[in-house]
Amino acid sequence: MGYGLIVRYFHQADISMIDHKLNKLYESINRLIKSLKSQPQPQPQPQPQPGYTKL
């Protein structure tokens, strides 16, 4: 009986730790996206299609 409680407790702790790490990950990704959006984006140069240049 007590063993099941311990297992459940550790399982819960694991899940909350994973949740915490995921939240941190989402935060850093969102921060990265925001910083990318705030910077002026350089316009990509159009690449010539291979095959068209030979015609």
N, CA, C, O and CB atoms as a CASP TS submission, in Angstrom:
PFRMAT TS
TARGET T0000
AUTHOR 0000-0000-0000
METHOD Language model
MODEL 1
PARENT N/A
ATOM      1  N   MET     1       0.838  -1.202   0.000  1.00  0.00           N
ATOM      2  CA  MET     1       0.000   0.000   0.000  1.00  0.00           C
ATOM      3  C   MET     1       0.874   1.254   0.000  1.00  0.00           C
ATOM      4  O   MET     1       0.697   2.155  -0.820  1.00  0.00           O
ATOM      5  CB  MET     1      -0.949   0.004   1.225  1.00  0.00           C
ATOM      6  N   GLY     2       1.821   1.290   0.939  1.00  0.00           N
ATOM      7  CA  GLY     2       2.711   2.451   1.022  1.00  0.00           C
ATOM      8  C   GLY     2       3.589   2.574  -0.217  1.00  0.00           C
ATOM      9  O   GLY     2       3.926   3.674  -0.655  1.00  0.00           O
ATOM     10  N   TYR     3       3.958   1.395  -0.782  1.00  0.00           N
ATOM     11  CA  TYR     3       4.802   1.389  -1.974  1.00  0.00           C
ATOM     12  C   TYR     3       4.101   2.076  -3.140  1.00  0.00           C
ATOM     13  O   TYR     3       4.713   2.860  -3.865  1.00  0.00           O
ATOM     14  CB  TYR     3       5.178  -0.047  -2.357  1.00  0.00           C
ATOM     15  N   GLY     4       2.816   1.779  -3.317  1.00  0.00           N
ATOM     16  CA  GLY     4       2.041   2.407  -4.390  1.00  0.00           C
ATOM     17  C   GLY     4       2.006   3.919  -4.239  1.00  0.00           C
ATOM     18  O   GLY     4       2.095   4.651  -5.224  1.00  0.00           O
ATOM     19  N   LEU     5       1.876   4.381  -3.007  1.00  0.00           N
ATOM     20  CA  LEU     5       1.846   5.822  -2.755  1.00  0.00           C
ATOM     21  C   LEU     5       3.169   6.454  -3.164  1.00  0.00           C
ATOM     22  O   LEU     5       3.196   7.518  -3.784  1.00  0.00           O
ATOM     23  CB  LEU     5       1.549   6.112  -1.268  1.00  0.00           C
ATOM     24  N   ILE     6       4.275   5.785  -2.808  1.00  0.00           N
ATOM     25  CA  ILE     6       5.603   6.310  -3.151  1.00  0.00           C
ATOM     26  C   ILE     6       5.759   6.385  -4.671  1.00  0.00           C
ATOM     27  O   ILE     6       6.228   7.389  -5.207  1.00  0.00           O
ATOM     28  CB  ILE     6       6.724   5.423  -2.533  1.00  0.00           C
ATOM     29  N   VAL     7       5.359   5.306  -5.362  1.00  0.00           N
ATOM     30  CA  VAL     7       5.470   5.272  -6.821  1.00  0.00           C
ATOM     31  C   VAL     7       4.644   6.398  -7.431  1.00  0.00           C
ATOM     32  O   VAL     7       5.106   7.095  -8.335  1.00  0.00           O
ATOM     33  CB  VAL     7       5.010   3.904  -7.377  1.00  0.00           C
ATOM     34  N   ARG     8       3.414   6.574  -6.930  1.00  0.00           N
ATOM     35  CA  ARG     8       2.549   7.616  -7.462  1.00  0.00           C
ATOM     36  C   ARG     8       3.175   8.985  -7.220  1.00  0.00           C
ATOM     37  O   ARG     8       3.137   9.856  -8.089  1.00  0.00           O
ATOM     38  CB  ARG     8       1.147   7.540  -6.824  1.00  0.00           C
ATOM     39  N   TYR     9       3.751   9.169  -6.036  1.00  0.00           N
ATOM     40  CA  TYR     9       4.368  10.456  -5.711  1.00  0.00           C
ATOM     41  C   TYR     9       5.514  10.753  -6.674  1.00  0.00           C
ATOM     42  O   TYR     9       5.617  11.862  -7.199  1.00  0.00           O
ATOM     43  CB  TYR     9       4.878  10.463  -4.252  1.00  0.00           C
ATOM     44  N   PHE    10       6.373   9.763  -6.904  1.00  0.00           N
ATOM     45  CA  PHE    10       7.515   9.983  -7.789  1.00  0.00           C
ATOM     46  C   PHE    10       7.061  10.217  -9.226  1.00  0.00           C
ATOM     47  O   PHE    10       7.632  11.040  -9.941  1.00  0.00           O
ATOM     48  CB  PHE    10       8.473   8.792  -7.728  1.00  0.00           C
ATOM     49  N   HIS    11       6.028   9.484  -9.640  1.00  0.00           N
ATOM     50  CA  HIS    11       5.492   9.667 -10.991  1.00  0.00           C
ATOM     51  C   HIS    11       4.980  11.097 -11.153  1.00  0.00           C
ATOM     52  O   HIS    11       5.226  11.747 -12.169  1.00  0.00           O
ATOM     53  CB  HIS    11       4.356   8.646 -11.279  1.00  0.00           C
ATOM     54  N   GLN    12       4.268  11.571 -10.138  1.00  0.00           N
ATOM     55  CA  GLN    12       3.731  12.931 -10.168  1.00  0.00           C
ATOM     56  C   GLN    12       4.873  13.943 -10.232  1.00  0.00           C
ATOM     57  O   GLN    12       4.809  14.912 -10.989  1.00  0.00           O
ATOM     58  CB  GLN    12       2.842  13.196  -8.927  1.00  0.00           C
ATOM     59  N   ALA    13       5.919  13.715  -9.434  1.00  0.00           N
ATOM     60  CA  ALA    13       7.063  14.628  -9.409  1.00  0.00           C
ATOM     61  C   ALA    13       7.731  14.659 -10.787  1.00  0.00           C
ATOM     62  O   ALA    13       8.105  15.722 -11.282  1.00  0.00           O
ATOM     63  CB  ALA    13       8.085  14.203  -8.316  1.00  0.00           C
ATOM     64  N   ASP    14       7.874  13.479 -11.398  1.00  0.00           N
ATOM     65  CA  ASP    14       8.453  13.395 -12.738  1.00  0.00           C
ATOM     66  C   ASP    14       7.660  14.233 -13.726  1.00  0.00           C
ATOM     67  O   ASP    14       8.228  15.015 -14.489  1.00  0.00           O
ATOM     68  CB  ASP    14       8.509  11.941 -13.209  1.00  0.00           C
ATOM     69  N   ILE    15       6.340  14.064 -13.708  1.00  0.00           N
ATOM     70  CA  ILE    15       5.482  14.785 -14.649  1.00  0.00           C
ATOM     71  C   ILE    15       5.609  16.292 -14.444  1.00  0.00           C
ATOM     72  O   ILE    15       5.720  17.046 -15.410  1.00  0.00           O
ATOM     73  CB  ILE    15       4.015  14.348 -14.488  1.00  0.00           C
ATOM     74  N   SER    16       5.591  16.728 -13.186  1.00  0.00           N
ATOM     75  CA  SER    16       5.669  18.171 -12.934  1.00  0.00           C
ATOM     76  C   SER    16       7.030  18.716 -13.351  1.00  0.00           C
ATOM     77  O   SER    16       7.126  19.855 -13.810  1.00  0.00           O
ATOM     78  CB  SER    16       5.407  18.478 -11.445  1.00  0.00           C
ATOM     79  N   MET    17       8.086  17.913 -13.197  1.00  0.00           N
ATOM     80  CA  MET    17       9.418  18.356 -13.608  1.00  0.00           C
ATOM     81  C   MET    17       9.467  18.486 -15.131  1.00  0.00           C
ATOM     82  O   MET    17      10.006  19.457 -15.664  1.00  0.00           O
ATOM     83  CB  MET    17      10.510  17.366 -13.107  1.00  0.00           C
ATOM     84  N   ILE    18       8.899  17.497 -15.824  1.00  0.00           N
ATOM     85  CA  ILE    18       8.857  17.547 -17.292  1.00  0.00           C
ATOM     86  C   ILE    18       8.051  18.762 -17.743  1.00  0.00           C
ATOM     87  O   ILE    18       8.455  19.481 -18.658  1.00  0.00           O
ATOM     88  CB  ILE    18       8.242  16.239 -17.875  1.00  0.00           C
ATOM     89  N   ASP    19       6.896  18.986 -17.087  1.00  0.00           N
ATOM     90  CA  ASP    19       6.070  20.158 -17.389  1.00  0.00           C
ATOM     91  C   ASP    19       6.882  21.434 -17.243  1.00  0.00           C
ATOM     92  O   ASP    19       6.838  22.317 -18.100  1.00  0.00           O
ATOM     93  CB  ASP    19       4.837  20.207 -16.470  1.00  0.00           C
ATOM     94  N   HIS    20       7.631  21.517 -16.137  1.00  0.00           N
ATOM     95  CA  HIS    20       8.428  22.711 -15.867  1.00  0.00           C
ATOM     96  C   HIS    20       9.454  22.925 -16.977  1.00  0.00           C
ATOM     97  O   HIS    20       9.632  24.044 -17.456  1.00  0.00           O
ATOM     98  CB  HIS    20       9.133  22.596 -14.499  1.00  0.00           C
ATOM     99  N   LYS    21      10.121  21.853 -17.379  1.00  0.00           N
ATOM    100  CA  LYS    21      11.136  21.961 -18.434  1.00  0.00           C
ATOM    101  C   LYS    21      10.500  22.356 -19.761  1.00  0.00           C
ATOM    102  O   LYS    21      11.057  23.160 -20.508  1.00  0.00           O
ATOM    103  CB  LYS    21      11.897  20.634 -18.588  1.00  0.00           C
ATOM    104  N   LEU    22       9.316  21.781 -20.055  1.00  0.00           N
ATOM    105  CA  LEU    22       8.620  22.137 -21.292  1.00  0.00           C
ATOM    106  C   LEU    22       8.240  23.606 -21.288  1.00  0.00           C
ATOM    107  O   LEU    22       8.375  24.291 -22.302  1.00  0.00           O
ATOM    108  CB  LEU    22       7.370  21.269 -21.481  1.00  0.00           C
ATOM    109  N   ASN    23       7.761  24.095 -20.141  1.00  0.00           N
ATOM    110  CA  ASN    23       7.398  25.510 -20.044  1.00  0.00           C
ATOM    111  C   ASN    23       8.608  26.390 -20.304  1.00  0.00           C
ATOM    112  O   ASN    23       8.511  27.385 -21.023  1.00  0.00           O
ATOM    113  CB  ASN    23       6.801  25.823 -18.663  1.00  0.00           C
ATOM    114  N   LYS    24       9.756  26.030 -19.722  1.00  0.00           N
ATOM    115  CA  LYS    24      10.985  26.795 -19.943  1.00  0.00           C
ATOM    116  C   LYS    24      11.344  26.777 -21.427  1.00  0.00           C
ATOM    117  O   LYS    24      11.739  27.797 -21.992  1.00  0.00           O
ATOM    118  CB  LYS    24      12.153  26.223 -19.094  1.00  0.00           C
ATOM    119  N   LEU    25      11.201  25.608 -22.049  1.00  0.00           N
ATOM    120  CA  LEU    25      11.520  25.465 -23.466  1.00  0.00           C
ATOM    121  C   LEU    25      10.616  26.352 -24.312  1.00  0.00           C
ATOM    122  O   LEU    25      11.085  27.060 -25.203  1.00  0.00           O
ATOM    123  CB  LEU    25      11.387  24.001 -23.904  1.00  0.00           C
ATOM    124  N   TYR    26       9.298  26.309 -24.025  1.00  0.00           N
ATOM    125  CA  TYR    26       8.356  27.152 -24.767  1.00  0.00           C
ATOM    126  C   TYR    26       8.697  28.625 -24.593  1.00  0.00           C
ATOM    127  O   TYR    26       8.654  29.394 -25.553  1.00  0.00           O
ATOM    128  CB  TYR    26       6.915  26.886 -24.306  1.00  0.00           C
ATOM    129  N   GLU    27       9.036  29.020 -23.363  1.00  0.00           N
ATOM    130  CA  GLU    27       9.383  30.422 -23.099  1.00  0.00           C
ATOM    131  C   GLU    27      10.576  30.847 -23.935  1.00  0.00           C
ATOM    132  O   GLU    27      10.558  31.912 -24.552  1.00  0.00           O
ATOM    133  CB  GLU    27       9.683  30.637 -21.607  1.00  0.00           C
ATOM    134  N   SER    28      11.617  30.019 -23.958  1.00  0.00           N
ATOM    135  CA  SER    28      12.821  30.401 -24.705  1.00  0.00           C
ATOM    136  C   SER    28      12.541  30.422 -26.207  1.00  0.00           C
ATOM    137  O   SER    28      13.074  31.270 -26.923  1.00  0.00           O
ATOM    138  CB  SER    28      13.981  29.431 -24.394  1.00  0.00           C
ATOM    139  N   ILE    29      11.711  29.496 -26.688  1.00  0.00           N
ATOM    140  CA  ILE    29      11.355  29.496 -28.114  1.00  0.00           C
ATOM    141  C   ILE    29      10.570  30.755 -28.461  1.00  0.00           C
ATOM    142  O   ILE    29      10.830  31.395 -29.480  1.00  0.00           O
ATOM    143  CB  ILE    29      10.530  28.236 -28.476  1.00  0.00           C
ATOM    144  N   ASN    30       9.603  31.108 -27.604  1.00  0.00           N
ATOM    145  CA  ASN    30       8.810  32.314 -27.849  1.00  0.00           C
ATOM    146  C   ASN    30       9.693  33.556 -27.846  1.00  0.00           C
ATOM    147  O   ASN    30       9.510  34.457 -28.664  1.00  0.00           O
ATOM    148  CB  ASN    30       7.703  32.453 -26.795  1.00  0.00           C
ATOM    149  N   ARG    31      10.661  33.598 -26.915  1.00  0.00           N
ATOM    150  CA  ARG    31      11.571  34.742 -26.841  1.00  0.00           C
ATOM    151  C   ARG    31      12.399  34.817 -28.123  1.00  0.00           C
ATOM    152  O   ARG    31      12.624  35.900 -28.665  1.00  0.00           O
ATOM    153  CB  ARG    31      12.497  34.636 -25.594  1.00  0.00           C
ATOM    154  N   LEU    32      12.848  33.657 -28.601  1.00  0.00           N
ATOM    155  CA  LEU    32      13.642  33.598 -29.829  1.00  0.00           C
ATOM    156  C   LEU    32      12.827  34.102 -31.015  1.00  0.00           C
ATOM    157  O   LEU    32      13.321  34.884 -31.828  1.00  0.00           O
ATOM    158  CB  LEU    32      14.132  32.159 -30.091  1.00  0.00           C
ATOM    159  N   ILE    33      11.568  33.649 -31.111  1.00  0.00           N
ATOM    160  CA  ILE    33      10.695  34.084 -32.209  1.00  0.00           C
ATOM    161  C   ILE    33      10.478  35.589 -32.149  1.00  0.00           C
ATOM    162  O   ILE    33      10.521  36.270 -33.174  1.00  0.00           O
ATOM    163  CB  ILE    33       9.338  33.347 -32.154  1.00  0.00           C
ATOM    164  N   LYS    34      10.243  36.109 -30.939  1.00  0.00           N
ATOM    165  CA  LYS    34      10.016  37.550 -30.787  1.00  0.00           C
ATOM    166  C   LYS    34      11.242  38.334 -31.224  1.00  0.00           C
ATOM    167  O   LYS    34      11.121  39.343 -31.919  1.00  0.00           O
ATOM    168  CB  LYS    34       9.660  37.894 -29.332  1.00  0.00           C
ATOM    169  N   SER    35      12.431  37.875 -30.820  1.00  0.00           N
ATOM    170  CA  SER    35      13.650  38.606 -31.182  1.00  0.00           C
ATOM    171  C   SER    35      13.892  38.516 -32.687  1.00  0.00           C
ATOM    172  O   SER    35      14.395  39.460 -33.296  1.00  0.00           O
ATOM    173  CB  SER    35      14.872  38.051 -30.407  1.00  0.00           C
ATOM    174  N   LEU    36      13.534  37.382 -33.286  1.00  0.00           N
ATOM    175  CA  LEU    36      13.677  37.252 -34.737  1.00  0.00           C
ATOM    176  C   LEU    36      12.712  38.180 -35.460  1.00  0.00           C
ATOM    177  O   LEU    36      13.068  38.792 -36.467  1.00  0.00           O
ATOM    178  CB  LEU    36      13.439  35.801 -35.175  1.00  0.00           C
ATOM    179  N   LYS    37      11.483  38.284 -34.942  1.00  0.00           N
ATOM    180  CA  LYS    37      10.483  39.135 -35.590  1.00  0.00           C
ATOM    181  C   LYS    37      10.836  40.608 -35.455  1.00  0.00           C
ATOM    182  O   LYS    37      10.576  41.398 -36.362  1.00  0.00           O
ATOM    183  CB  LYS    37       9.100  38.875 -34.997  1.00  0.00           C
ATOM    184  N   SER    38      11.435  40.984 -34.312  1.00  0.00           N
ATOM    185  CA  SER    38      11.741  42.398 -34.090  1.00  0.00           C
ATOM    186  C   SER    38      12.918  42.856 -34.950  1.00  0.00           C
ATOM    187  O   SER    38      13.036  44.041 -35.261  1.00  0.00           O
ATOM    188  CB  SER    38      12.047  42.648 -32.611  1.00  0.00           C
ATOM    189  N   GLN    39      13.794  41.915 -35.338  1.00  0.00           N
ATOM    190  CA  GLN    39      14.918  42.280 -36.202  1.00  0.00           C
ATOM    191  C   GLN    39      14.428  42.415 -37.643  1.00  0.00           C
ATOM    192  O   GLN    39      13.567  41.648 -38.076  1.00  0.00           O
ATOM    193  CB  GLN    39      16.061  41.224 -36.106  1.00  0.00           C
ATOM    194  N   PRO    40      14.967  43.382 -38.389  1.00  0.00           N
ATOM    195  CA  PRO    40      14.609  43.464 -39.811  1.00  0.00           C
ATOM    196  C   PRO    40      15.131  42.242 -40.559  1.00  0.00           C
ATOM    197  O   PRO    40      16.314  41.912 -40.479  1.00  0.00           O
ATOM    198  CB  PRO    40      15.172  44.761 -40.446  1.00  0.00           C
ATOM    199  N   GLN    41      14.250  41.584 -41.274  1.00  0.00           N
ATOM    200  CA  GLN    41      14.640  40.368 -41.992  1.00  0.00           C
ATOM    201  C   GLN    41      15.330  40.730 -43.305  1.00  0.00           C
ATOM    202  O   GLN    41      14.782  41.492 -44.101  1.00  0.00           O
ATOM    203  CB  GLN    41      13.407  39.472 -42.263  1.00  0.00           C
ATOM    204  N   PRO    42      16.528  40.193 -43.536  1.00  0.00           N
ATOM    205  CA  PRO    42      17.157  40.411 -44.848  1.00  0.00           C
ATOM    206  C   PRO    42      16.385  39.651 -45.912  1.00  0.00           C
ATOM    207  O   PRO    42      16.019  38.493 -45.711  1.00  0.00           O
ATOM    208  CB  PRO    42      18.649  39.966 -44.837  1.00  0.00           C
ATOM    209  N   GLN    43      16.138  40.293 -47.033  1.00  0.00           N
ATOM    210  CA  GLN    43      15.389  39.636 -48.108  1.00  0.00           C
ATOM    211  C   GLN    43      16.270  38.567 -48.754  1.00  0.00           C
ATOM    212  O   GLN    43      17.390  38.857 -49.172  1.00  0.00           O
ATOM    213  CB  GLN    43      14.911  40.673 -49.173  1.00  0.00           C
ATOM    214  N   PRO    44      15.771  37.336 -48.836  1.00  0.00           N
ATOM    215  CA  PRO    44      16.574  36.278 -49.477  1.00  0.00           C
ATOM    216  C   PRO    44      16.691  36.523 -50.971  1.00  0.00           C
ATOM    217  O   PRO    44      15.715  36.867 -51.637  1.00  0.00           O
ATOM    218  CB  PRO    44      15.954  34.889 -49.220  1.00  0.00           C
ATOM    219  N   GLN    45      17.892  36.343 -51.482  1.00  0.00           N
ATOM    220  CA  GLN    45      18.101  36.516 -52.922  1.00  0.00           C
ATOM    221  C   GLN    45      17.453  35.352 -53.660  1.00  0.00           C
ATOM    222  O   GLN    45      17.602  34.204 -53.242  1.00  0.00           O
ATOM    223  CB  GLN    45      19.622  36.610 -53.265  1.00  0.00           C
ATOM    224  N   PRO    46      16.739  35.622 -54.745  1.00  0.00           N
ATOM    225  CA  PRO    46      16.138  34.511 -55.507  1.00  0.00           C
ATOM    226  C   PRO    46      17.222  33.650 -56.139  1.00  0.00           C
ATOM    227  O   PRO    46      18.072  34.145 -56.879  1.00  0.00           O
ATOM    228  CB  PRO    46      15.183  35.048 -56.602  1.00  0.00           C
ATOM    229  N   GLN    47      17.182  32.369 -55.841  1.00  0.00           N
ATOM    230  CA  GLN    47      18.183  31.452 -56.393  1.00  0.00           C
ATOM    231  C   GLN    47      17.768  31.051 -57.807  1.00  0.00           C
ATOM    232  O   GLN    47      16.613  30.690 -58.031  1.00  0.00           O
ATOM    233  CB  GLN    47      18.349  30.190 -55.487  1.00  0.00           C
ATOM    234  N   PRO    48      18.699  31.110 -58.762  1.00  0.00           N
ATOM    235  CA  PRO    48      18.360  30.643 -60.117  1.00  0.00           C
ATOM    236  C   PRO    48      18.107  29.142 -60.095  1.00  0.00           C
ATOM    237  O   PRO    48      18.870  28.387 -59.493  1.00  0.00           O
ATOM    238  CB  PRO    48      19.496  30.985 -61.126  1.00  0.00           C
ATOM    239  N   GLN    49      17.038  28.711 -60.752  1.00  0.00           N
ATOM    240  CA  GLN    49      16.706  27.286 -60.772  1.00  0.00           C
ATOM    241  C   GLN    49      17.719  26.548 -61.640  1.00  0.00           C
ATOM    242  O   GLN    49      18.040  27.003 -62.738  1.00  0.00           O
ATOM    243  CB  GLN    49      15.258  27.056 -61.298  1.00  0.00           C
ATOM    244  N   PRO    50      18.226  25.412 -61.160  1.00  0.00           N
ATOM    245  CA  PRO    50      19.139  24.626 -62.009  1.00  0.00           C
ATOM    246  C   PRO    50      18.385  24.114 -63.230  1.00  0.00           C
ATOM    247  O   PRO    50      17.268  23.610 -63.115  1.00  0.00           O
ATOM    248  CB  PRO    50      19.759  23.433 -61.213  1.00  0.00           C
ATOM    249  N   GLY    51      19.002  24.247 -64.392  1.00  0.00           N
ATOM    250  CA  GLY    51      18.324  23.837 -65.623  1.00  0.00           C
ATOM    251  C   GLY    51      17.894  25.046 -66.438  1.00  0.00           C
ATOM    252  O   GLY    51      18.061  25.069 -67.657  1.00  0.00           O
ATOM    253  N   TYR    52      17.338  26.054 -65.765  1.00  0.00           N
ATOM    254  CA  TYR    52      16.897  27.260 -66.471  1.00  0.00           C
ATOM    255  C   TYR    52      18.088  28.058 -66.990  1.00  0.00           C
ATOM    256  O   TYR    52      18.016  28.663 -68.060  1.00  0.00           O
ATOM    257  CB  TYR    52      16.040  28.137 -65.549  1.00  0.00           C
ATOM    258  N   THR    53      19.197  28.058 -66.221  1.00  0.00           N
ATOM    259  CA  THR    53      20.366  28.843 -66.625  1.00  0.00           C
ATOM    260  C   THR    53      20.979  28.286 -67.907  1.00  0.00           C
ATOM    261  O   THR    53      21.598  29.035 -68.664  1.00  0.00           O
ATOM    262  CB  THR    53      21.416  28.860 -65.502  1.00  0.00           C
ATOM    263  N   LYS    54      20.819  26.983 -68.167  1.00  0.00           N
ATOM    264  CA  LYS    54      21.425  26.368 -69.345  1.00  0.00           C
ATOM    265  C   LYS    54      20.655  26.690 -70.616  1.00  0.00           C
ATOM    266  O   LYS    54      21.221  26.648 -71.708  1.00  0.00           O
ATOM    267  CB  LYS    54      21.510  24.866 -69.165  1.00  0.00           C
ATOM    268  N   LEU    55      19.362  27.013 -70.487  1.00  0.00           N
ATOM    269  CA  LEU    55      18.539  27.278 -71.687  1.00  0.00           C
ATOM    270  C   LEU    55      18.947  28.566 -72.377  1.00  0.00           C
ATOM    271  O   LEU    55      18.360  28.933 -73.395  1.00  0.00           O
ATOM    272  CB  LEU    55      17.058  27.347 -71.315  1.00  0.00           C
TER
END
